[in-house]
Amino acid sequence: MPAKPPKPTPAATRAGKALPGSAASRRAAATAPFCSARCRDVDLNRWLSGRYVIPGKETTAEDAE
């Protein structure tokens, strides 16, 4: 008698992407575009601590008026 193929798990993936409606799909949507919640939080901390800066020209008192 041939062996039965394994049953897919709830977090089964197809072609490296989470199946729609699966727990993995919901986690991916919650952390997009990051790979995980931890990566999202690390990135936010870098922005809030000033490690990431968007360059721009210096403002002068004349520009403020």
N, CA, C and O atoms as a Tripos MOL2 file, in Angstrom:
@<TRIPOS>MOLECULE
protein
  260   259    65     0     0
PROTEIN
NO_CHARGES

@<TRIPOS>ATOM
      1 N           0.8530   -1.1790    0.0000 N.3       1 MET1
      2 CA          0.0000    0.0000    0.0000 C.3       1 MET1
      3 C           0.9000    1.2440    0.0000 C.2       1 MET1
      4 O           1.7980    1.3470    0.8350 O.2       1 MET1
      5 N           0.6680    2.2060   -0.9400 N.am      2 PRO2
      6 CA          1.5120    3.4010   -0.9960 C.3       2 PRO2
      7 C           1.2810    4.3070    0.2090 C.2       2 PRO2
      8 O           0.1870    4.3640    0.7700 O.2       2 PRO2
      9 N           2.3340    5.0070    0.5850 N.am      3 ALA3
     10 CA          2.2430    5.9340    1.7210 C.3       3 ALA3
     11 C           1.3930    7.1370    1.3460 C.2       3 ALA3
     12 O           1.4270    7.6140    0.2110 O.2       3 ALA3
     13 N           0.6290    7.6190    2.3260 N.am      4 LYS4
     14 CA         -0.2020    8.8070    2.1070 C.3       4 LYS4
     15 C           0.6780   10.0550    2.1890 C.2       4 LYS4
     16 O           1.6010   10.1120    3.0020 O.2       4 LYS4
     17 N           0.3960   11.0450    1.3550 N.am      5 PRO5
     18 CA          1.1640   12.2930    1.4720 C.3       5 PRO5
     19 C           0.8000   12.9930    2.7750 C.2       5 PRO5
     20 O          -0.3200   12.8490    3.2650 O.2       5 PRO5
     21 N           1.7420   13.7540    3.3410 N.am      6 PRO6
     22 CA          1.4380   14.4530    4.6110 C.3       6 PRO6
     23 C           0.3590   15.5060    4.4010 C.2       6 PRO6
     24 O           0.2580   16.1260    3.3420 O.2       6 PRO6
     25 N          -0.4380   15.6860    5.4400 N.am      7 LYS7
     26 CA         -1.4800   16.7210    5.3900 C.3       7 LYS7
     27 C          -0.8270   18.0910    5.5130 C.2       7 LYS7
     28 O           0.1260   18.2560    6.2750 O.2       7 LYS7
     29 N          -1.3310   19.0780    4.7680 N.am      8 PRO8
     30 CA         -0.7470   20.4240    4.8950 C.3       8 PRO8
     31 C          -1.0640   21.0160    6.2580 C.2       8 PRO8
     32 O          -2.1400   20.7940    6.8120 O.2       8 PRO8
     33 N          -0.1220   21.7650    6.7840 N.am      9 THR9
     34 CA         -0.3310   22.4290    8.0680 C.3       9 THR9
     35 C          -1.0160   23.7700    7.8340 C.2       9 THR9
     36 O          -1.0200   24.2580    6.7040 O.2       9 THR9
     37 N          -1.5970   24.3810    8.8680 N.am     10 PRO10
     38 CA         -2.2670   25.6810    8.6850 C.3      10 PRO10
     39 C          -1.3430   26.7510    8.1190 C.2      10 PRO10
     40 O          -1.8010   27.6630    7.4300 O.2      10 PRO10
     41 N          -0.0650   26.6500    8.3980 N.am     11 ALA11
     42 CA          0.8730   27.6560    7.9040 C.3      11 ALA11
     43 C           1.5550   27.1820    6.6220 C.2      11 ALA11
     44 O           2.6440   27.6460    6.2850 O.2      11 ALA11
     45 N           0.9150   26.2650    5.9170 N.am     12 ALA12
     46 CA          1.5080   25.7450    4.6850 C.3      12 ALA12
     47 C           1.7100   26.8760    3.6910 C.2      12 ALA12
     48 O           0.9570   27.8500    3.6690 O.2      12 ALA12
     49 N           2.7220   26.7300    2.8870 N.am     13 THR13
     50 CA          3.0070   27.7690    1.9050 C.3      13 THR13
     51 C           3.0390   27.1780    0.5130 C.2      13 THR13
     52 O           3.2830   25.9850    0.3330 O.2      13 THR13
     53 N           2.7930   28.0120   -0.4530 N.am     14 ARG14
     54 CA          2.8720   27.6270   -1.8520 C.3      14 ARG14
     55 C           3.8390   28.5870   -2.5250 C.2      14 ARG14
     56 O           3.6250   29.7990   -2.5010 O.2      14 ARG14
     57 N           4.8860   28.0660   -3.1170 N.am     15 ALA15
     58 CA          5.8950   28.8700   -3.8160 C.3      15 ALA15
     59 C           6.4920   29.9450   -2.9070 C.2      15 ALA15
     60 O           6.7750   31.0530   -3.3600 O.2      15 ALA15
     61 N           6.6830   29.6210   -1.6220 N.am     16 GLY16
     62 CA          7.3190   30.5520   -0.7010 C.3      16 GLY16
     63 C           6.4060   31.6300   -0.1530 C.2      16 GLY16
     64 O           6.8640   32.4800    0.6110 O.2      16 GLY16
     65 N           5.1220   31.6280   -0.5180 N.am     17 LYS17
     66 CA          4.1880   32.6440   -0.0150 C.3      17 LYS17
     67 C           3.1310   31.9640    0.8400 C.2      17 LYS17
     68 O           2.7350   30.8290    0.5710 O.2      17 LYS17
     69 N           2.6830   32.6580    1.8590 N.am     18 ALA18
     70 CA          1.6700   32.1090    2.7460 C.3      18 ALA18
     71 C           0.3410   31.9840    2.0140 C.2      18 ALA18
     72 O          -0.0270   32.8380    1.2070 O.2      18 ALA18
     73 N          -0.3620   30.9130    2.3110 N.am     19 LEU19
     74 CA         -1.6710   30.7130    1.7050 C.3      19 LEU19
     75 C          -2.6520   31.7470    2.2420 C.2      19 LEU19
     76 O          -2.5790   32.0960    3.4210 O.2      19 LEU19
     77 N          -3.5650   32.2470    1.4190 N.am     20 PRO20
     78 CA         -4.5340   33.2410    1.8800 C.3      20 PRO20
     79 C          -5.3480   32.7020    3.0530 C.2      20 PRO20
     80 O          -5.7960   31.5550    3.0340 O.2      20 PRO20
     81 N          -5.5320   33.5250    4.0560 N.am     21 GLY21
     82 CA         -6.3300   33.1440    5.2270 C.3      21 GLY21
     83 C          -5.5720   32.3770    6.2790 C.2      21 GLY21
     84 O          -6.1180   32.1250    7.3540 O.2      21 GLY21
     85 N          -4.3310   31.9920    6.0190 N.am     22 SER22
     86 CA         -3.5650   31.2340    7.0000 C.3      22 SER22
     87 C          -3.0000   32.1840    8.0550 C.2      22 SER22
     88 O          -2.9540   33.4000    7.8650 O.2      22 SER22
     89 N          -2.5760   31.6000    9.1620 N.am     23 ALA23
     90 CA         -1.9910   32.4060   10.2310 C.3      23 ALA23
     91 C          -0.7410   33.1180    9.7340 C.2      23 ALA23
     92 O          -0.4870   34.2670   10.0950 O.2      23 ALA23
     93 N           0.0400   32.4320    8.9020 N.am     24 ALA24
     94 CA          1.2550   33.0540    8.3640 C.3      24 ALA24
     95 C           0.8980   34.2370    7.4850 C.2      24 ALA24
     96 O           1.6050   35.2440    7.4920 O.2      24 ALA24
     97 N          -0.1740   34.1370    6.7370 N.am     25 SER25
     98 CA         -0.6110   35.2360    5.8760 C.3      25 SER25
     99 C          -1.0360   36.4370    6.7120 C.2      25 SER25
    100 O          -0.7230   37.5760    6.3650 O.2      25 SER25
    101 N          -1.7350   36.1950    7.7930 N.am     26 ARG26
    102 CA         -2.1650   37.3050    8.6650 C.3      26 ARG26
    103 C          -0.9620   37.9730    9.3240 C.2      26 ARG26
    104 O          -0.9260   39.1980    9.4430 O.2      26 ARG26
    105 N           0.0230   37.1830    9.7540 N.am     27 ARG27
    106 CA          1.2340   37.7580   10.3520 C.3      27 ARG27
    107 C           1.9810   38.5880    9.3220 C.2      27 ARG27
    108 O           2.4620   39.6770    9.6330 O.2      27 ARG27
    109 N           2.0810   38.0850    8.1020 N.am     28 ALA28
    110 CA          2.7860   38.8030    7.0410 C.3      28 ALA28
    111 C           2.1020   40.1300    6.7520 C.2      28 ALA28
    112 O           2.7760   41.1370    6.5380 O.2      28 ALA28
    113 N           0.7810   40.1460    6.7410 N.am     29 ALA29
    114 CA          0.0480   41.3830    6.4700 C.3      29 ALA29
    115 C           0.2430   42.3830    7.6080 C.2      29 ALA29
    116 O           0.3020   43.5890    7.3670 O.2      29 ALA29
    117 N           0.3430   41.8970    8.8400 N.am     30 ALA30
    118 CA          0.4900   42.7810    9.9930 C.3      30 ALA30
    119 C           1.8750   43.4160   10.0620 C.2      30 ALA30
    120 O           2.0260   44.5000   10.6270 O.2      30 ALA30
    121 N           2.8790   42.7670    9.5030 N.am     31 THR31
    122 CA          4.2390   43.2930    9.5940 C.3      31 THR31
    123 C           4.7650   43.8250    8.2670 C.2      31 THR31
    124 O           5.8990   44.3010    8.2060 O.2      31 THR31
    125 N           3.9740   43.7560    7.2130 N.am     32 ALA32
    126 CA          4.4310   44.2090    5.8830 C.3      32 ALA32
    127 C           4.8860   45.6630    5.9600 C.2      32 ALA32
    128 O           4.2090   46.4480    6.6240 O.2      32 ALA32
    129 N           5.9290   46.0590    5.3590 N.am     33 PRO33
    130 CA          6.8090   45.3500    4.4390 C.3      33 PRO33
    131 C           7.9760   44.6660    5.1330 C.2      33 PRO33
    132 O           8.9460   44.3010    4.4690 O.2      33 PRO33
    133 N           7.9140   44.4830    6.4430 N.am     34 PHE34
    134 CA          9.0040   43.8820    7.2030 C.3      34 PHE34
    135 C           8.7970   42.3800    7.3230 C.2      34 PHE34
    136 O           7.6800   41.8840    7.1730 O.2      34 PHE34
    137 N           9.8850   41.6560    7.5960 N.am     35 CYS35
    138 CA          9.7990   40.2000    7.6950 C.3      35 CYS35
    139 C           9.1700   39.7550    9.0080 C.2      35 CYS35
    140 O           8.6420   38.6460    9.0810 O.2      35 CYS35
    141 N           9.2100   40.5730   10.0340 N.am     36 SER36
    142 CA          8.6380   40.1940   11.3330 C.3      36 SER36
    143 C           8.3410   41.4460   12.1520 C.2      36 SER36
    144 O           8.7390   42.5560   11.7990 O.2      36 SER36
    145 N           7.6330   41.2330   13.2500 N.am     37 ALA37
    146 CA          7.3260   42.3490   14.1520 C.3      37 ALA37
    147 C           8.6080   42.9120   14.7630 C.2      37 ALA37
    148 O           8.7110   44.1180   14.9890 O.2      37 ALA37
    149 N           9.5820   42.0440   15.0300 N.am     38 ARG38
    150 CA         10.8350   42.5100   15.6050 C.3      38 ARG38
    151 C          11.5650   43.4500   14.6380 C.2      38 ARG38
    152 O          12.0550   44.5020   15.0470 O.2      38 ARG38
    153 N          11.6370   43.0720   13.3620 N.am     39 CYS39
    154 CA         12.2910   43.9320   12.3660 C.3      39 CYS39
    155 C          11.5600   45.2640   12.2380 C.2      39 CYS39
    156 O          12.1960   46.3080   12.0900 O.2      39 CYS39
    157 N          10.2370   45.2380   12.2930 N.am     40 ARG40
    158 CA          9.4500   46.4690   12.2340 C.3      40 ARG40
    159 C           9.7830   47.3710   13.4160 C.2      40 ARG40
    160 O           9.9500   48.5790   13.2460 O.2      40 ARG40
    161 N           9.8810   46.7910   14.6200 N.am     41 ASP41
    162 CA         10.1690   47.5690   15.8180 C.3      41 ASP41
    163 C          11.5960   48.1180   15.8180 C.2      41 ASP41
    164 O          11.8290   49.2380   16.2720 O.2      41 ASP41
    165 N          12.5480   47.3380   15.3110 N.am     42 VAL42
    166 CA         13.9340   47.8120   15.2150 C.3      42 VAL42
    167 C          14.0050   49.0160   14.2860 C.2      42 VAL42
    168 O          14.6740   50.0010   14.5950 O.2      42 VAL42
    169 N          13.3210   48.9410   13.1530 N.am     43 ASP43
    170 CA         13.3210   50.0490   12.2010 C.3      43 ASP43
    171 C          12.6820   51.2920   12.8090 C.2      43 ASP43
    172 O          13.2100   52.3930   12.6520 O.2      43 ASP43
    173 N          11.5600   51.1370   13.4950 N.am     44 LEU44
    174 CA         10.8970   52.2750   14.1420 C.3      44 LEU44
    175 C          11.8210   52.9160   15.1710 C.2      44 LEU44
    176 O          11.9090   54.1410   15.2460 O.2      44 LEU44
    177 N          12.5090   52.0970   15.9640 N.am     45 ASN45
    178 CA         13.4300   52.6330   16.9710 C.3      45 ASN45
    179 C          14.5510   53.4300   16.3150 C.2      45 ASN45
    180 O          14.9600   54.4640   16.8440 O.2      45 ASN45
    181 N          15.0540   52.9680   15.1730 N.am     46 ARG46
    182 CA         16.1180   53.7020   14.4840 C.3      46 ARG46
    183 C          15.6290   55.0660   14.0030 C.2      46 ARG46
    184 O          16.3640   56.0510   14.0830 O.2      46 ARG46
    185 N          14.3970   55.1300   13.5080 N.am     47 TRP47
    186 CA         13.8400   56.4200   13.0820 C.3      47 TRP47
    187 C          13.6540   57.3440   14.2830 C.2      47 TRP47
    188 O          14.0190   58.5180   14.2230 O.2      47 TRP47
    189 N          13.0920   56.8250   15.3680 N.am     48 LEU48
    190 CA         12.8050   57.6620   16.5360 C.3      48 LEU48
    191 C          14.0600   58.1290   17.2600 C.2      48 LEU48
    192 O          14.0630   59.1960   17.8740 O.2      48 LEU48
    193 N          15.1310   57.3340   17.1910 N.am     49 SER49
    194 CA         16.3670   57.7250   17.8720 C.3      49 SER49
    195 C          17.2390   58.6380   17.0120 C.2      49 SER49
    196 O          18.2680   59.1210   17.4830 O.2      49 SER49
    197 N          16.8480   58.8820   15.7630 N.am     50 GLY50
    198 CA         17.5870   59.7850   14.8980 C.3      50 GLY50
    199 C          18.7050   59.1340   14.1120 C.2      50 GLY50
    200 O          19.5020   59.8340   13.4880 O.2      50 GLY50
    201 N          18.7880   57.8020   14.1240 N.am     51 ARG51
    202 CA         19.8390   57.1300   13.3510 C.3      51 ARG51
    203 C          19.5690   57.2250   11.8550 C.2      51 ARG51
    204 O          20.5050   57.2400   11.0550 O.2      51 ARG51
    205 N          18.3060   57.2890   11.4750 N.am     52 TYR52
    206 CA         17.9440   57.4940   10.0700 C.3      52 TYR52
    207 C          17.6120   58.9690    9.9040 C.2      52 TYR52
    208 O          16.8390   59.5230   10.6860 O.2      52 TYR52
    209 N          18.1800   59.5980    8.9110 N.am     53 VAL53
    210 CA         17.9420   61.0160    8.6620 C.3      53 VAL53
    211 C          17.7230   61.2080    7.1720 C.2      53 VAL53
    212 O          18.4580   60.6580    6.3530 O.2      53 VAL53
    213 N          16.7190   61.9820    6.8270 N.am     54 ILE54
    214 CA         16.4950   62.3400    5.4330 C.3      54 ILE54
    215 C          17.2440   63.6340    5.1900 C.2      54 ILE54
    216 O          16.9300   64.6520    5.8070 O.2      54 ILE54
    217 N          18.2380   63.6160    4.2910 N.am     55 PRO55
    218 CA         19.0480   64.8180    4.0890 C.3      55 PRO55
    219 C          18.2370   65.9530    3.4590 C.2      55 PRO55
    220 O          17.3260   65.7330    2.6620 O.2      55 PRO55
    221 N          18.5950   67.1350    3.8370 N.am     56 GLY56
    222 CA         17.9580   68.3280    3.2870 C.3      56 GLY56
    223 C          18.8690   69.5120    3.5150 C.2      56 GLY56
    224 O          19.9020   69.3980    4.1740 O.2      56 GLY56
    225 N          18.4840   70.6420    2.9710 N.am     57 LYS57
    226 CA         19.3520   71.8070    3.1490 C.3      57 LYS57
    227 C          19.1040   72.4170    4.5260 C.2      57 LYS57
    228 O          18.0250   72.2790    5.1020 O.2      57 LYS57
    229 N          20.1190   73.0870    5.0330 N.am     58 GLU58
    230 CA         20.0320   73.7520    6.3260 C.3      58 GLU58
    231 C          19.0600   74.9310    6.2310 C.2      58 GLU58
    232 O          19.0280   75.6410    5.2260 O.2      58 GLU58
    233 N          18.2760   75.1290    7.2770 N.am     59 THR59
    234 CA         17.3800   76.2780    7.2920 C.3      59 THR59
    235 C          18.0580   77.4340    8.0340 C.2      59 THR59
    236 O          18.8610   77.2260    8.9430 O.2      59 THR59
    237 N          17.7240   78.6210    7.6320 N.am     60 THR60
    238 CA         18.2640   79.8200    8.2650 C.3      60 THR60
    239 C          17.1050   80.5750    8.8990 C.2      60 THR60
    240 O          15.9410   80.2230    8.7080 O.2      60 THR60
    241 N          17.4340   81.6100    9.6520 N.am     61 ALA61
    242 CA         16.4020   82.4370   10.2650 C.3      61 ALA61
    243 C          15.5330   83.1030    9.1800 C.2      61 ALA61
    244 O          14.3370   83.3250    9.3690 O.2      61 ALA61
    245 N          16.1600   83.4070    8.0620 N.am     62 GLU62
    246 CA         15.4410   84.0120    6.9520 C.3      62 GLU62
    247 C          14.3930   83.0600    6.3580 C.2      62 GLU62
    248 O          13.3080   83.4780    5.9550 O.2      62 GLU62
    249 N          14.7540   81.7510    6.3140 N.am     63 ASP63
    250 CA         13.8110   80.7530    5.8070 C.3      63 ASP63
    251 C          12.6160   80.5730    6.7450 C.2      63 ASP63
    252 O          11.5100   80.2720    6.2950 O.2      63 ASP63
    253 N          12.8370   80.7550    8.0410 N.am     64 ALA64
    254 CA         11.7890   80.5450    9.0280 C.3      64 ALA64
    255 C          10.6820   81.6150    8.9040 C.2      64 ALA64
    256 O           9.5290   81.3630    9.2540 O.2      64 ALA64
    257 N          11.0380   82.7840    8.4130 N.am     65 GLU65
    258 CA         10.0550   83.8640    8.3040 C.3      65 GLU65
    259 C           9.2510   83.6710    7.1140 C.2      65 GLU65
    260 O           8.3600   84.4730    6.8350 O.2      65 GLU65
@<TRIPOS>BOND
     1     1     2 1
     2     2     3 1
     3     3     4 2
     4     3     5 am
     5     5     6 1
     6     6     7 1
     7     7     8 2
     8     7     9 am
     9     9    10 1
    10    10    11 1
    11    11    12 2
    12    11    13 am
    13    13    14 1
    14    14    15 1
    15    15    16 2
    16    15    17 am
    17    17    18 1
    18    18    19 1
    19    19    20 2
    20    19    21 am
    21    21    22 1
    22    22    23 1
    23    23    24 2
    24    23    25 am
    25    25    26 1
    26    26    27 1
    27    27    28 2
    28    27    29 am
    29    29    30 1
    30    30    31 1
    31    31    32 2
    32    31    33 am
    33    33    34 1
    34    34    35 1
    35    35    36 2
    36    35    37 am
    37    37    38 1
    38    38    39 1
    39    39    40 2
    40    39    41 am
    41    41    42 1
    42    42    43 1
    43    43    44 2
    44    43    45 am
    45    45    46 1
    46    46    47 1
    47    47    48 2
    48    47    49 am
    49    49    50 1
    50    50    51 1
    51    51    52 2
    52    51    53 am
    53    53    54 1
    54    54    55 1
    55    55    56 2
    56    55    57 am
    57    57    58 1
    58    58    59 1
    59    59    60 2
    60    59    61 am
    61    61    62 1
    62    62    63 1
    63    63    64 2
    64    63    65 am
    65    65    66 1
    66    66    67 1
    67    67    68 2
    68    67    69 am
    69    69    70 1
    70    70    71 1
    71    71    72 2
    72    71    73 am
    73    73    74 1
    74    74    75 1
    75    75    76 2
    76    75    77 am
    77    77    78 1
    78    78    79 1
    79    79    80 2
    80    79    81 am
    81    81    82 1
    82    82    83 1
    83    83    84 2
    84    83    85 am
    85    85    86 1
    86    86    87 1
    87    87    88 2
    88    87    89 am
    89    89    90 1
    90    90    91 1
    91    91    92 2
    92    91    93 am
    93    93    94 1
    94    94    95 1
    95    95    96 2
    96    95    97 am
    97    97    98 1
    98    98    99 1
    99    99   100 2
   100    99   101 am
   101   101   102 1
   102   102   103 1
   103   103   104 2
   104   103   105 am
   105   105   106 1
   106   106   107 1
   107   107   108 2
   108   107   109 am
   109   109   110 1
   110   110   111 1
   111   111   112 2
   112   111   113 am
   113   113   114 1
   114   114   115 1
   115   115   116 2
   116   115   117 am
   117   117   118 1
   118   118   119 1
   119   119   120 2
   120   119   121 am
   121   121   122 1
   122   122   123 1
   123   123   124 2
   124   123   125 am
   125   125   126 1
   126   126   127 1
   127   127   128 2
   128   127   129 am
   129   129   130 1
   130   130   131 1
   131   131   132 2
   132   131   133 am
   133   133   134 1
   134   134   135 1
   135   135   136 2
   136   135   137 am
   137   137   138 1
   138   138   139 1
   139   139   140 2
   140   139   141 am
   141   141   142 1
   142   142   143 1
   143   143   144 2
   144   143   145 am
   145   145   146 1
   146   146   147 1
   147   147   148 2
   148   147   149 am
   149   149   150 1
   150   150   151 1
   151   151   152 2
   152   151   153 am
   153   153   154 1
   154   154   155 1
   155   155   156 2
   156   155   157 am
   157   157   158 1
   158   158   159 1
   159   159   160 2
   160   159   161 am
   161   161   162 1
   162   162   163 1
   163   163   164 2
   164   163   165 am
   165   165   166 1
   166   166   167 1
   167   167   168 2
   168   167   169 am
   169   169   170 1
   170   170   171 1
   171   171   172 2
   172   171   173 am
   173   173   174 1
   174   174   175 1
   175   175   176 2
   176   175   177 am
   177   177   178 1
   178   178   179 1
   179   179   180 2
   180   179   181 am
   181   181   182 1
   182   182   183 1
   183   183   184 2
   184   183   185 am
   185   185   186 1
   186   186   187 1
   187   187   188 2
   188   187   189 am
   189   189   190 1
   190   190   191 1
   191   191   192 2
   192   191   193 am
   193   193   194 1
   194   194   195 1
   195   195   196 2
   196   195   197 am
   197   197   198 1
   198   198   199 1
   199   199   200 2
   200   199   201 am
   201   201   202 1
   202   202   203 1
   203   203   204 2
   204   203   205 am
   205   205   206 1
   206   206   207 1
   207   207   208 2
   208   207   209 am
   209   209   210 1
   210   210   211 1
   211   211   212 2
   212   211   213 am
   213   213   214 1
   214   214   215 1
   215   215   216 2
   216   215   217 am
   217   217   218 1
   218   218   219 1
   219   219   220 2
   220   219   221 am
   221   221   222 1
   222   222   223 1
   223   223   224 2
   224   223   225 am
   225   225   226 1
   226   226   227 1
   227   227   228 2
   228   227   229 am
   229   229   230 1
   230   230   231 1
   231   231   232 2
   232   231   233 am
   233   233   234 1
   234   234   235 1
   235   235   236 2
   236   235   237 am
   237   237   238 1
   238   238   239 1
   239   239   240 2
   240   239   241 am
   241   241   242 1
   242   242   243 1
   243   243   244 2
   244   243   245 am
   245   245   246 1
   246   246   247 1
   247   247   248 2
   248   247   249 am
   249   249   250 1
   250   250   251 1
   251   251   252 2
   252   251   253 am
   253   253   254 1
   254   254   255 1
   255   255   256 2
   256   255   257 am
   257   257   258 1
   258   258   259 1
   259   259   260 2
@<TRIPOS>SUBSTRUCTURE
     1 MET1         2 RESIDUE 1 A MET
     2 PRO2         6 RESIDUE 1 A PRO
     3 ALA3        10 RESIDUE 1 A ALA
     4 LYS4        14 RESIDUE 1 A LYS
     5 PRO5        18 RESIDUE 1 A PRO
     6 PRO6        22 RESIDUE 1 A PRO
     7 LYS7        26 RESIDUE 1 A LYS
     8 PRO8        30 RESIDUE 1 A PRO
     9 THR9        34 RESIDUE 1 A THR
    10 PRO10       38 RESIDUE 1 A PRO
    11 ALA11       42 RESIDUE 1 A ALA
    12 ALA12       46 RESIDUE 1 A ALA
    13 THR13       50 RESIDUE 1 A THR
    14 ARG14       54 RESIDUE 1 A ARG
    15 ALA15       58 RESIDUE 1 A ALA
    16 GLY16       62 RESIDUE 1 A GLY
    17 LYS17       66 RESIDUE 1 A LYS
    18 ALA18       70 RESIDUE 1 A ALA
    19 LEU19       74 RESIDUE 1 A LEU
    20 PRO20       78 RESIDUE 1 A PRO
    21 GLY21       82 RESIDUE 1 A GLY
    22 SER22       86 RESIDUE 1 A SER
    23 ALA23       90 RESIDUE 1 A ALA
    24 ALA24       94 RESIDUE 1 A ALA
    25 SER25       98 RESIDUE 1 A SER
    26 ARG26      102 RESIDUE 1 A ARG
    27 ARG27      106 RESIDUE 1 A ARG
    28 ALA28      110 RESIDUE 1 A ALA
    29 ALA29      114 RESIDUE 1 A ALA
    30 ALA30      118 RESIDUE 1 A ALA
    31 THR31      122 RESIDUE 1 A THR
    32 ALA32      126 RESIDUE 1 A ALA
    33 PRO33      130 RESIDUE 1 A PRO
    34 PHE34      134 RESIDUE 1 A PHE
    35 CYS35      138 RESIDUE 1 A CYS
    36 SER36      142 RESIDUE 1 A SER
    37 ALA37      146 RESIDUE 1 A ALA
    38 ARG38      150 RESIDUE 1 A ARG
    39 CYS39      154 RESIDUE 1 A CYS
    40 ARG40      158 RESIDUE 1 A ARG
    41 ASP41      162 RESIDUE 1 A ASP
    42 VAL42      166 RESIDUE 1 A VAL
    43 ASP43      170 RESIDUE 1 A ASP
    44 LEU44      174 RESIDUE 1 A LEU
    45 ASN45      178 RESIDUE 1 A ASN
    46 ARG46      182 RESIDUE 1 A ARG
    47 TRP47      186 RESIDUE 1 A TRP
    48 LEU48      190 RESIDUE 1 A LEU
    49 SER49      194 RESIDUE 1 A SER
    50 GLY50      198 RESIDUE 1 A GLY
    51 ARG51      202 RESIDUE 1 A ARG
    52 TYR52      206 RESIDUE 1 A TYR
    53 VAL53      210 RESIDUE 1 A VAL
    54 ILE54      214 RESIDUE 1 A ILE
    55 PRO55      218 RESIDUE 1 A PRO
    56 GLY56      222 RESIDUE 1 A GLY
    57 LYS57      226 RESIDUE 1 A LYS
    58 GLU58      230 RESIDUE 1 A GLU
    59 THR59      234 RESIDUE 1 A THR
    60 THR60      238 RESIDUE 1 A THR
    61 ALA61      242 RESIDUE 1 A ALA
    62 GLU62      246 RESIDUE 1 A GLU
    63 ASP63      250 RESIDUE 1 A ASP
    64 ALA64      254 RESIDUE 1 A ALA
    65 GLU65      258 RESIDUE 1 A GLU
